[in-house]
Amino acid sequence: MNSNRKTATALQYDKDNMIAPKISATGKGLIAENIIETAKKNNIPIQEDPSLVELLAQLNINETIPEELYQAVAEVFAFVYRVDRELKK
């Protein structure tokens, strides 16, 4: 098994309707490449954090992230917010 296969996880969060972010897509290899390509096509910021992706990839699609990962995921959303704000200038 190739341990260098790319892994990607997409998160979804609606602060008005969700307690915590949930996994909207996850995969390795070609699926990961498709997730990344879809994000790029839709101008969704991408943050590379292999250790966080490894933890998130263990969750199922539509599963809410566990409380232990709130801080790390909050940092991702802060990054996305900053990038989004910069792009709108």
LOTI-165442 format. One record per atom (N, C-alpha, C, O): atom name; residue in three letters; x, y, z. Coordinates in Angstrom, 1 decimal. Each point is the difference from the previous one (the first is absolute). Last residue first. Example, Ala and Ser with C-alpha at 12.3 -4.5 7.8 and 13.67 -1.06 7.14 Angstrom:
! residues 2
@atomo->N&residuo->SER&u->12.8&v->-2.2&w->7.1
@atomo->CA&residuo->SER&u->0.9&v->1.1&w->0.0
@atomo->C&residuo->SER&u->-0.8&v->1.1&w->0.8
@atomo->O&residuo->SER&u->0.5&v->1.1&w->0.1
@atomo->N&residuo->ALA&u->-0.2&v->-6.8&w->-0.2
@atomo->CA&residuo->ALA&u->-0.9&v->1.2&w->0.0
@atomo->C&residuo->ALA&u->0.9&v->1.2&w->0.0
@atomo->O&residuo->ALA&u->1.0&v->0.0&w->0.7
***
This chain:
! residues 89
@atomo->N&residuo->LYS&u->-11.2&v->42.0&w->-1.1
@atomo->CA&residuo->LYS&u->0.5&v->1.4&w->0.0
@atomo->C&residuo->LYS&u->0.3&v->0.5&w->-1.4
@atomo->O&residuo->LYS&u->0.4&v->1.1&w->-0.1
@atomo->N&residuo->LYS&u->-1.9&v->-5.6&w->1.5
@atomo->CA&residuo->LYS&u->-1.1&v->0.9&w->-0.3
@atomo->C&residuo->LYS&u->0.5&v->1.5&w->0.0
@atomo->O&residuo->LYS&u->-0.8&v->0.9&w->-0.3
@atomo->N&residuo->LEU&u->3.7&v->-4.7&w->1.3
@atomo->CA&residuo->LEU&u->-0.4&v->-0.1&w->-1.4
@atomo->C&residuo->LEU&u->-1.1&v->1.0&w->-0.3
@atomo->O&residuo->LEU&u->-0.2&v->0.4&w->-1.2
@atomo->N&residuo->GLU&u->1.8&v->-0.8&w->5.7
@atomo->CA&residuo->GLU&u->1.0&v->0.6&w->-0.9
@atomo->C&residuo->GLU&u->-0.4&v->0.0&w->-1.5
@atomo->O&residuo->GLU&u->0.2&v->0.9&w->-0.7
@atomo->N&residuo->ARG&u->-3.0&v->-3.0&w->3.9
@atomo->CA&residuo->ARG&u->0.0&v->1.4&w->0.2
@atomo->C&residuo->ARG&u->1.0&v->0.7&w->-0.9
@atomo->O&residuo->ARG&u->-0.3&v->1.1&w->-0.6
@atomo->N&residuo->ASP&u->0.2&v->-5.8&w->0.7
@atomo->CA&residuo->ASP&u->-1.2&v->0.5&w->-0.6
@atomo->C&residuo->ASP&u->-0.1&v->1.6&w->0.1
@atomo->O&residuo->ASP&u->-0.3&v->0.6&w->-1.0
@atomo->N&residuo->VAL&u->3.8&v->-2.8&w->3.3
@atomo->CA&residuo->VAL&u->0.2&v->-0.1&w->-1.5
@atomo->C&residuo->VAL&u->-1.2&v->0.6&w->-0.7
@atomo->O&residuo->VAL&u->0.2&v->0.7&w->-1.0
@atomo->N&residuo->ARG&u->-0.6&v->-1.1&w->5.7
@atomo->CA&residuo->ARG&u->1.1&v->1.0&w->-0.4
@atomo->C&residuo->ARG&u->0.2&v->0.0&w->-1.6
@atomo->O&residuo->ARG&u->0.0&v->1.1&w->-0.6
@atomo->N&residuo->TYR&u->-2.9&v->-4.3&w->2.4
@atomo->CA&residuo->TYR&u->-0.6&v->1.3&w->0.2
@atomo->C&residuo->TYR&u->1.0&v->1.1&w->-0.5
@atomo->O&residuo->TYR&u->-0.4&v->0.9&w->-0.7
@atomo->N&residuo->VAL&u->1.9&v->-5.4&w->0.9
@atomo->CA&residuo->VAL&u->-0.9&v->0.2&w->-1.1
@atomo->C&residuo->VAL&u->-0.6&v->1.4&w->0.1
@atomo->O&residuo->VAL&u->-0.2&v->0.6&w->-1.1
@atomo->N&residuo->PHE&u->2.9&v->-1.8&w->4.7
@atomo->CA&residuo->PHE&u->0.8&v->0.1&w->-1.2
@atomo->C&residuo->PHE&u->-0.9&v->0.3&w->-1.2
@atomo->O&residuo->PHE&u->0.2&v->0.9&w->-0.8
@atomo->N&residuo->ALA&u->-2.3&v->-1.9&w->4.8
@atomo->CA&residuo->ALA&u->0.6&v->1.3&w->0.1
@atomo->C&residuo->ALA&u->0.8&v->0.3&w->-1.3
@atomo->O&residuo->ALA&u->0.0&v->1.1&w->-0.5
@atomo->N&residuo->PHE&u->-1.7&v->-5.4&w->1.0
@atomo->CA&residuo->PHE&u->-1.1&v->0.9&w->-0.4
@atomo->C&residuo->PHE&u->0.5&v->1.5&w->0.1
@atomo->O&residuo->PHE&u->-0.4&v->0.8&w->-0.8
@atomo->N&residuo->VAL&u->3.4&v->-4.2&w->2.2
@atomo->CA&residuo->VAL&u->-0.3&v->-0.1&w->-1.4
@atomo->C&residuo->VAL&u->-1.0&v->1.0&w->-0.5
@atomo->O&residuo->VAL&u->0.2&v->0.6&w->-1.0
@atomo->N&residuo->GLU&u->0.6&v->-0.9&w->5.6
@atomo->CA&residuo->GLU&u->1.1&v->0.6&w->-0.6
@atomo->C&residuo->GLU&u->-0.1&v->-0.1&w->-1.6
@atomo->O&residuo->GLU&u->0.3&v->1.0&w->-0.7
@atomo->N&residuo->ALA&u->-3.4&v->-3.3&w->3.4
@atomo->CA&residuo->ALA&u->-0.3&v->1.5&w->0.1
@atomo->C&residuo->ALA&u->1.2&v->0.8&w->-0.7
@atomo->O&residuo->ALA&u->-0.3&v->1.0&w->-0.6
@atomo->N&residuo->VAL&u->0.7&v->-5.7&w->1.0
@atomo->CA&residuo->VAL&u->-0.9&v->0.4&w->-1.0
@atomo->C&residuo->VAL&u->-0.3&v->1.5&w->0.0
@atomo->O&residuo->VAL&u->-0.2&v->0.6&w->-1.1
@atomo->N&residuo->ALA&u->2.9&v->-2.3&w->4.6
@atomo->CA&residuo->ALA&u->0.7&v->-0.2&w->-1.3
@atomo->C&residuo->ALA&u->-0.9&v->0.4&w->-1.2
@atomo->O&residuo->ALA&u->0.4&v->0.7&w->-0.9
@atomo->N&residuo->GLN&u->-2.4&v->-0.8&w->5.2
@atomo->CA&residuo->GLN&u->1.0&v->1.1&w->-0.1
@atomo->C&residuo->GLN&u->0.7&v->-0.1&w->-1.3
@atomo->O&residuo->GLN&u->0.2&v->1.1&w->-0.7
@atomo->N&residuo->TYR&u->-3.4&v->-4.5&w->1.7
@atomo->CA&residuo->TYR&u->-0.6&v->1.4&w->-0.2
@atomo->C&residuo->TYR&u->1.1&v->1.0&w->-0.2
@atomo->O&residuo->TYR&u->-0.1&v->0.8&w->-0.9
@atomo->N&residuo->LEU&u->0.4&v->-5.7&w->1.8
@atomo->CA&residuo->LEU&u->0.5&v->0.6&w->-1.2
@atomo->C&residuo->LEU&u->-0.5&v->1.4&w->-0.2
@atomo->O&residuo->LEU&u->0.3&v->0.7&w->-1.0
@atomo->N&residuo->GLU&u->-1.7&v->-3.6&w->4.6
@atomo->CA&residuo->GLU&u->1.5&v->0.1&w->0.1
@atomo->C&residuo->GLU&u->0.6&v->0.7&w->-1.2
@atomo->O&residuo->GLU&u->1.1&v->0.5&w->0.1
@atomo->N&residuo->GLU&u->-5.9&v->-1.5&w->0.1
@atomo->CA&residuo->GLU&u->0.4&v->1.2&w->0.8
@atomo->C&residuo->GLU&u->1.6&v->0.1&w->0.1
@atomo->O&residuo->GLU&u->0.5&v->1.2&w->0.0
@atomo->N&residuo->PRO&u->-2.6&v->-3.8&w->-4.3
@atomo->CA&residuo->PRO&u->0.0&v->-0.2&w->1.5
@atomo->C&residuo->PRO&u->0.6&v->1.3&w->0.7
@atomo->O&residuo->PRO&u->0.7&v->0.8&w->-0.6
@atomo->N&residuo->ILE&u->-3.5&v->-0.8&w->-4.2
@atomo->CA&residuo->ILE&u->1.4&v->-0.2&w->0.5
@atomo->C&residuo->ILE&u->-0.1&v->-0.1&w->1.6
@atomo->O&residuo->ILE&u->-0.8&v->0.6&w->0.6
@atomo->N&residuo->THR&u->-3.1&v->-2.3&w->-3.8
@atomo->CA&residuo->THR&u->0.4&v->1.2&w->0.6
@atomo->C&residuo->THR&u->1.4&v->-0.2&w->0.6
@atomo->O&residuo->THR&u->0.3&v->-1.1&w->0.5
@atomo->N&residuo->GLU&u->-2.4&v->-1.6&w->-4.8
@atomo->CA&residuo->GLU&u->0.3&v->-0.1&w->1.4
@atomo->C&residuo->GLU&u->0.5&v->1.3&w->0.5
@atomo->O&residuo->GLU&u->0.8&v->0.7&w->-0.6
@atomo->N&residuo->ASN&u->-1.8&v->-1.8&w->-4.0
@atomo->CA&residuo->ASN&u->-1.2&v->0.6&w->0.7
@atomo->C&residuo->ASN&u->0.2&v->-0.2&w->1.5
@atomo->O&residuo->ASN&u->-0.9&v->0.4&w->0.8
@atomo->N&residuo->ILE&u->4.1&v->-3.5&w->-3.4
@atomo->CA&residuo->ILE&u->-0.7&v->1.1&w->-0.6
@atomo->C&residuo->ILE&u->-1.3&v->0.4&w->0.8
@atomo->O&residuo->ILE&u->-0.7&v->-1.0&w->0.4
@atomo->N&residuo->ASN&u->4.6&v->-1.4&w->2.3
@atomo->CA&residuo->ASN&u->-0.9&v->-0.3&w->-1.1
@atomo->C&residuo->ASN&u->-0.6&v->1.3&w->-0.6
@atomo->O&residuo->ASN&u->-0.1&v->1.0&w->0.7
@atomo->N&residuo->LEU&u->5.1&v->-1.6&w->1.9
@atomo->CA&residuo->LEU&u->-1.5&v->0.2&w->0.2
@atomo->C&residuo->LEU&u->-0.8&v->-0.4&w->-1.2
@atomo->O&residuo->LEU&u->0.6&v->0.0&w->-1.1
@atomo->N&residuo->GLN&u->4.2&v->0.0&w->1.3
@atomo->CA&residuo->GLN&u->-0.5&v->-1.1&w->0.7
@atomo->C&residuo->GLN&u->-1.5&v->0.1&w->0.3
@atomo->O&residuo->GLN&u->-0.6&v->-1.0&w->0.4
@atomo->N&residuo->ALA&u->3.3&v->4.5&w->-2.4
@atomo->CA&residuo->ALA&u->-0.3&v->-1.1&w->-1.0
@atomo->C&residuo->ALA&u->-0.5&v->-1.3&w->0.7
@atomo->O&residuo->ALA&u->-0.6&v->-0.8&w->-0.7
@atomo->N&residuo->LEU&u->2.1&v->4.7&w->3.2
@atomo->CA&residuo->LEU&u->-1.3&v->0.2&w->-0.6
@atomo->C&residuo->LEU&u->-0.4&v->-1.1&w->-0.9
@atomo->O&residuo->LEU&u->-1.2&v->-0.4&w->-0.1
@atomo->N&residuo->LEU&u->5.6&v->0.3&w->2.0
@atomo->CA&residuo->LEU&u->-1.1&v->-0.2&w->1.0
@atomo->C&residuo->LEU&u->-1.4&v->0.2&w->-0.6
@atomo->O&residuo->LEU&u->-0.8&v->-0.8&w->0.3
@atomo->N&residuo->GLU&u->4.4&v->1.6&w->-3.2
@atomo->CA&residuo->GLU&u->0.1&v->-1.4&w->0.5
@atomo->C&residuo->GLU&u->-1.1&v->-0.3&w->1.0
@atomo->O&residuo->GLU&u->-0.6&v->-1.0&w->0.0
@atomo->N&residuo->VAL&u->1.3&v->5.4&w->-1.4
@atomo->CA&residuo->VAL&u->-0.7&v->-0.7&w->-1.0
@atomo->C&residuo->VAL&u->-0.1&v->-1.5&w->0.4
@atomo->O&residuo->VAL&u->-1.0&v->-0.7&w->-0.2
@atomo->N&residuo->LEU&u->3.6&v->3.6&w->2.9
@atomo->CA&residuo->LEU&u->-1.5&v->0.2&w->0.2
@atomo->C&residuo->LEU&u->-0.8&v->-0.8&w->-1.0
@atomo->O&residuo->LEU&u->-1.0&v->-0.6&w->0.3
@atomo->N&residuo->SER&u->5.7&v->0.5&w->-0.8
@atomo->CA&residuo->SER&u->-0.4&v->-0.7&w->1.3
@atomo->C&residuo->SER&u->-1.5&v->0.2&w->0.3
@atomo->O&residuo->SER&u->-0.6&v->-1.0&w->0.4
@atomo->N&residuo->PRO&u->2.6&v->3.1&w->-4.3
@atomo->CA&residuo->PRO&u->-0.1&v->-1.4&w->-0.1
@atomo->C&residuo->PRO&u->-0.4&v->-0.7&w->1.3
@atomo->O&residuo->PRO&u->-0.8&v->-1.0&w->-0.1
@atomo->N&residuo->ASP&u->-0.1&v->5.7&w->-2.2
@atomo->CA&residuo->ASP&u->0.4&v->-0.3&w->1.4
@atomo->C&residuo->ASP&u->-0.1&v->-1.6&w->0.1
@atomo->O&residuo->ASP&u->-1.0&v->-0.5&w->0.4
@atomo->N&residuo->GLU&u->0.1&v->4.9&w->-4.1
@atomo->CA&residuo->GLU&u->0.7&v->-1.3&w->0.1
@atomo->C&residuo->GLU&u->0.4&v->-0.2&w->1.5
@atomo->O&residuo->GLU&u->0.9&v->0.8&w->0.4
@atomo->N&residuo->GLN&u->-5.0&v->2.2&w->-3.0
@atomo->CA&residuo->GLN&u->1.1&v->0.0&w->1.0
@atomo->C&residuo->GLN&u->0.6&v->-1.4&w->0.1
@atomo->O&residuo->GLN&u->-0.7&v->-1.0&w->0.2
@atomo->N&residuo->ILE&u->-2.6&v->4.2&w->-3.7
@atomo->CA&residuo->ILE&u->0.6&v->-1.3&w->0.4
@atomo->C&residuo->ILE&u->1.1&v->0.2&w->0.9
@atomo->O&residuo->ILE&u->0.9&v->0.8&w->-0.2
@atomo->N&residuo->PRO&u->-5.6&v->2.1&w->-1.9
@atomo->CA&residuo->PRO&u->1.4&v->-0.1&w->0.5
@atomo->C&residuo->PRO&u->0.4&v->-1.4&w->0.5
@atomo->O&residuo->PRO&u->-0.8&v->-0.7&w->0.6
@atomo->N&residuo->ILE&u->-2.8&v->1.9&w->-4.5
@atomo->CA&residuo->ILE&u->0.0&v->-0.4&w->1.5
@atomo->C&residuo->ILE&u->1.5&v->-0.1&w->0.4
@atomo->O&residuo->ILE&u->0.7&v->-0.8&w->-0.5
@atomo->N&residuo->ASN&u->-2.8&v->1.7&w->-4.1
@atomo->CA&residuo->ASN&u->0.7&v->1.0&w->0.8
@atomo->C&residuo->ASN&u->-0.1&v->-0.2&w->1.5
@atomo->O&residuo->ASN&u->-0.1&v->1.0&w->0.8
@atomo->N&residuo->ASN&u->-1.3&v->-4.0&w->-4.5
@atomo->CA&residuo->ASN&u->-1.0&v->0.8&w->0.7
@atomo->C&residuo->ASN&u->0.5&v->1.1&w->0.9
@atomo->O&residuo->ASN&u->-0.6&v->0.6&w->0.9
@atomo->N&residuo->LYS&u->3.4&v->-3.7&w->-3.3
@atomo->CA&residuo->LYS&u->-1.0&v->0.5&w->-1.1
@atomo->C&residuo->LYS&u->-1.0&v->1.0&w->0.7
@atomo->O&residuo->LYS&u->-0.5&v->0.9&w->-0.7
@atomo->N&residuo->LYS&u->3.6&v->-3.2&w->3.5
@atomo->CA&residuo->LYS&u->0.6&v->1.0&w->-0.8
@atomo->C&residuo->LYS&u->-0.9&v->0.7&w->-1.0
@atomo->O&residuo->LYS&u->-0.1&v->1.2&w->-0.1
@atomo->N&residuo->ALA&u->-1.5&v->-4.9&w->2.7
@atomo->CA&residuo->ALA&u->0.2&v->1.2&w->0.8
@atomo->C&residuo->ALA&u->0.6&v->1.1&w->-0.8
@atomo->O&residuo->ALA&u->-0.4&v->1.2&w->0.1
@atomo->N&residuo->THR&u->0.0&v->-5.3&w->-2.2
@atomo->CA&residuo->THR&u->-1.3&v->0.6&w->0.2
@atomo->C&residuo->THR&u->0.1&v->1.3&w->0.8
@atomo->O&residuo->THR&u->-0.6&v->1.0&w->-0.3
@atomo->N&residuo->GLU&u->4.5&v->-3.6&w->-0.1
@atomo->CA&residuo->GLU&u->-0.3&v->0.6&w->-1.3
@atomo->C&residuo->GLU&u->-1.4&v->0.7&w->0.1
@atomo->O&residuo->GLU&u->-0.1&v->1.1&w->-0.5
@atomo->N&residuo->ILE&u->1.4&v->-3.7&w->4.1
@atomo->CA&residuo->ILE&u->0.9&v->1.2&w->-0.1
@atomo->C&residuo->ILE&u->-0.3&v->0.8&w->-1.2
@atomo->O&residuo->ILE&u->-0.1&v->1.2&w->0.0
@atomo->N&residuo->ILE&u->-2.1&v->-5.4&w->0.6
@atomo->CA&residuo->ILE&u->-0.4&v->1.0&w->1.0
@atomo->C&residuo->ILE&u->0.7&v->1.3&w->-0.1
@atomo->O&residuo->ILE&u->-0.6&v->1.1&w->0.1
@atomo->N&residuo->ASN&u->2.0&v->-4.6&w->-2.9
@atomo->CA&residuo->ASN&u->-1.3&v->0.5&w->-0.4
@atomo->C&residuo->ASN&u->-0.5&v->1.0&w->1.0
@atomo->O&residuo->ASN&u->-0.6&v->1.1&w->-0.4
@atomo->N&residuo->GLU&u->4.5&v->-3.5&w->1.5
@atomo->CA&residuo->GLU&u->0.3&v->1.0&w->-1.1
@atomo->C&residuo->GLU&u->-1.3&v->0.6&w->-0.5
@atomo->O&residuo->GLU&u->0.0&v->1.2&w->-0.3
@atomo->N&residuo->ALA&u->-0.5&v->-4.6&w->3.4
@atomo->CA&residuo->ALA&u->0.6&v->1.2&w->0.7
@atomo->C&residuo->ALA&u->0.3&v->1.1&w->-1.1
@atomo->O&residuo->ALA&u->-0.2&v->1.1&w->0.2
@atomo->N&residuo->ILE&u->-1.2&v->-5.3&w->-1.7
@atomo->CA&residuo->ILE&u->-1.1&v->0.7&w->0.6
@atomo->C&residuo->ILE&u->0.5&v->1.3&w->0.7
@atomo->O&residuo->ILE&u->-0.7&v->1.0&w->-0.1
@atomo->N&residuo->LEU&u->3.9&v->-3.9&w->-1.8
@atomo->CA&residuo->LEU&u->-0.8&v->0.7&w->-1.1
@atomo->C&residuo->LEU&u->-1.2&v->0.8&w->0.7
@atomo->O&residuo->LEU&u->-0.3&v->1.1&w->-0.5
@atomo->N&residuo->GLY&u->3.4&v->-2.6&w->4.2
@atomo->CA&residuo->GLY&u->0.3&v->-0.2&w->-1.4
@atomo->C&residuo->GLY&u->-0.8&v->0.9&w->-1.0
@atomo->O&residuo->GLY&u->-0.1&v->1.2&w->0.2
@atomo->N&residuo->LYS&u->-2.3&v->-1.9&w->4.4
@atomo->CA&residuo->LYS&u->1.5&v->-0.1&w->-0.3
@atomo->C&residuo->LYS&u->0.2&v->-0.1&w->-1.5
@atomo->O&residuo->LYS&u->-0.9&v->-0.4&w->-0.7
@atomo->N&residuo->GLY&u->-3.2&v->2.7&w->4.2
@atomo->CA&residuo->GLY&u->0.4&v->-1.1&w->-0.9
@atomo->C&residuo->GLY&u->1.5&v->0.1&w->-0.2
@atomo->O&residuo->GLY&u->0.7&v->0.9&w->0.5
@atomo->N&residuo->THR&u->-5.7&v->1.8&w->1.3
@atomo->CA&residuo->THR&u->1.3&v->-0.5&w->0.5
@atomo->C&residuo->THR&u->0.5&v->-1.1&w->-1.0
@atomo->O&residuo->THR&u->-0.9&v->-0.8&w->-0.5
@atomo->N&residuo->ALA&u->-3.3&v->4.9&w->1.8
@atomo->CA&residuo->ALA&u->0.7&v->-0.9&w->-1.0
@atomo->C&residuo->ALA&u->1.3&v->-0.4&w->0.6
@atomo->O&residuo->ALA&u->0.6&v->0.7&w->0.7
@atomo->N&residuo->SER&u->-3.6&v->1.7&w->1.9
@atomo->CA&residuo->SER&u->-0.9&v->0.0&w->-1.2
@atomo->C&residuo->SER&u->0.6&v->-0.9&w->-1.1
@atomo->O&residuo->SER&u->-0.7&v->-0.4&w->-0.9
@atomo->N&residuo->ILE&u->0.9&v->1.1&w->6.6
@atomo->CA&residuo->ILE&u->0.7&v->-0.4&w->-1.1
@atomo->C&residuo->ILE&u->-1.0&v->-0.1&w->-1.2
@atomo->O&residuo->ILE&u->-1.0&v->-0.6&w->0.1
@atomo->N&residuo->LYS&u->0.2&v->4.1&w->4.0
@atomo->CA&residuo->LYS&u->-0.1&v->-1.4&w->-0.3
@atomo->C&residuo->LYS&u->0.9&v->-0.3&w->-1.3
@atomo->O&residuo->LYS&u->0.3&v->0.9&w->-0.8
@atomo->N&residuo->PRO&u->-0.8&v->3.1&w->5.2
@atomo->CA&residuo->PRO&u->0.2&v->-0.4&w->-1.4
@atomo->C&residuo->PRO&u->-0.1&v->-1.5&w->-0.2
@atomo->O&residuo->PRO&u->0.1&v->-0.8&w->0.9
@atomo->N&residuo->ALA&u->-2.9&v->2.9&w->3.1
@atomo->CA&residuo->ALA&u->1.4&v->-0.1&w->-0.4
@atomo->C&residuo->ALA&u->0.1&v->-0.4&w->-1.4
@atomo->O&residuo->ALA&u->-0.9&v->-0.5&w->-0.6
@atomo->N&residuo->ILE&u->-3.3&v->1.6&w->2.4
@atomo->CA&residuo->ILE&u->0.8&v->0.2&w->1.2
@atomo->C&residuo->ILE&u->1.5&v->0.0&w->-0.3
@atomo->O&residuo->ILE&u->0.7&v->0.8&w->0.6
@atomo->N&residuo->MET&u->-4.7&v->0.8&w->-4.1
@atomo->CA&residuo->MET&u->0.8&v->-1.2&w->0.4
@atomo->C&residuo->MET&u->0.8&v->0.4&w->1.3
@atomo->O&residuo->MET&u->0.4&v->1.1&w->0.2
@atomo->N&residuo->ASN&u->-3.4&v->1.9&w->-2.8
@atomo->CA&residuo->ASN&u->-0.7&v->-1.3&w->0.1
@atomo->C&residuo->ASN&u->0.8&v->-1.2&w->0.5
@atomo->O&residuo->ASN&u->-0.5&v->-1.1&w->0.1
@atomo->N&residuo->ASP&u->2.0&v->5.8&w->-0.7
@atomo->CA&residuo->ASP&u->-1.4&v->0.2&w->0.5
@atomo->C&residuo->ASP&u->-0.7&v->-1.3&w->0.2
@atomo->O&residuo->ASP&u->-1.0&v->-0.1&w->0.7
@atomo->N&residuo->LYS&u->5.6&v->0.4&w->-2.4
@atomo->CA&residuo->LYS&u->-0.1&v->0.4&w->1.5
@atomo->C&residuo->LYS&u->-1.4&v->0.2&w->0.5
@atomo->O&residuo->LYS&u->-0.3&v->-0.2&w->1.1
@atomo->N&residuo->ASP&u->2.6&v->-2.9&w->-4.9
@atomo->CA&residuo->ASP&u->-1.1&v->1.0&w->0.0
@atomo->C&residuo->ASP&u->-0.2&v->0.4&w->1.4
@atomo->O&residuo->ASP&u->-0.7&v->-0.7&w->0.7
@atomo->N&residuo->TYR&u->4.5&v->-2.3&w->-3.7
@atomo->CA&residuo->TYR&u->-0.4&v->0.5&w->1.3
@atomo->C&residuo->TYR&u->-1.0&v->1.2&w->-0.3
@atomo->O&residuo->TYR&u->0.3&v->0.9&w->-0.8
@atomo->N&residuo->GLN&u->3.1&v->-5.3&w->-1.3
@atomo->CA&residuo->GLN&u->-1.2&v->0.8&w->-0.3
@atomo->C&residuo->GLN&u->-0.4&v->0.6&w->1.4
@atomo->O&residuo->GLN&u->0.0&v->-0.8&w->1.0
@atomo->N&residuo->LEU&u->4.7&v->-1.7&w->-3.6
@atomo->CA&residuo->LEU&u->-0.9&v->0.3&w->1.2
@atomo->C&residuo->LEU&u->-1.1&v->0.9&w->-0.4
@atomo->O&residuo->LEU&u->0.1&v->0.8&w->-1.0
@atomo->N&residuo->ALA&u->3.6&v->-4.6&w->-1.4
@atomo->CA&residuo->ALA&u->-0.7&v->1.3&w->-0.1
@atomo->C&residuo->ALA&u->-0.9&v->0.1&w->1.2
@atomo->O&residuo->ALA&u->-0.7&v->-1.0&w->0.4
@atomo->N&residuo->THR&u->5.5&v->-1.8&w->-1.7
@atomo->CA&residuo->THR&u->-1.3&v->0.0&w->0.7
@atomo->C&residuo->THR&u->-0.6&v->1.3&w->-0.2
@atomo->O&residuo->THR&u->0.7&v->1.1&w->0.2
@atomo->N&residuo->ALA&u->3.5&v->-4.6&w->-2.4
@atomo->CA&residuo->ALA&u->-0.7&v->1.3&w->0.2
@atomo->C&residuo->ALA&u->-1.3&v->-0.2&w->0.7
@atomo->O&residuo->ALA&u->-0.6&v->-1.0&w->-0.1
@atomo->N&residuo->THR&u->5.8&v->-1.4&w->-1.5
@atomo->CA&residuo->THR&u->-1.2&v->-0.1&w->0.8
@atomo->C&residuo->THR&u->-0.7&v->1.3&w->0.1
@atomo->O&residuo->THR&u->0.8&v->1.0&w->0.2
@atomo->N&residuo->LYS&u->3.3&v->-3.8&w->-3.4
@atomo->CA&residuo->LYS&u->-0.6&v->1.2&w->0.6
@atomo->C&residuo->LYS&u->-1.3&v->-0.3&w->0.6
@atomo->O&residuo->LYS&u->-0.8&v->-0.8&w->-0.4
@atomo->N&residuo->ARG&u->4.9&v->-2.7&w->0.0
@atomo->CA&residuo->ARG&u->-1.2&v->0.4&w->-0.6
@atomo->C&residuo->ARG&u->-0.6&v->1.2&w->0.6
@atomo->O&residuo->ARG&u->-0.1&v->0.1&w->1.3
@atomo->N&residuo->ASN&u->4.1&v->-2.7&w->-0.1
@atomo->CA&residuo->ASN&u->0.1&v->1.4&w->-0.5
@atomo->C&residuo->ASN&u->-1.3&v->0.4&w->-0.7
@atomo->O&residuo->ASN&u->0.0&v->1.1&w->-0.5
@atomo->N&residuo->SER&u->0.9&v->-5.5&w->2.3
@atomo->CA&residuo->SER&u->-0.3&v->0.9&w->1.1
@atomo->C&residuo->SER&u->0.1&v->1.4&w->-0.4
@atomo->O&residuo->SER&u->-0.3&v->0.9&w->0.7
@atomo->N&residuo->ASN&u->-0.7&v->-5.7&w->-3.3
@atomo->CA&residuo->ASN&u->0.7&v->1.2&w->-0.1
@atomo->C&residuo->ASN&u->-0.4&v->1.0&w->1.0
@atomo->O&residuo->ASN&u->-1.1&v->0.5&w->0.0
@atomo->N&residuo->MET&u->1.0&v->-6.1&w->-0.1
@atomo->CA&residuo->MET&u->-0.8&v->1.2&w->0.0
@atomo->C&residuo->MET&u->0.9&v->1.2&w->0.0
@atomo->O&residuo->MET&u->0.9&v->0.1&w->0.8
***
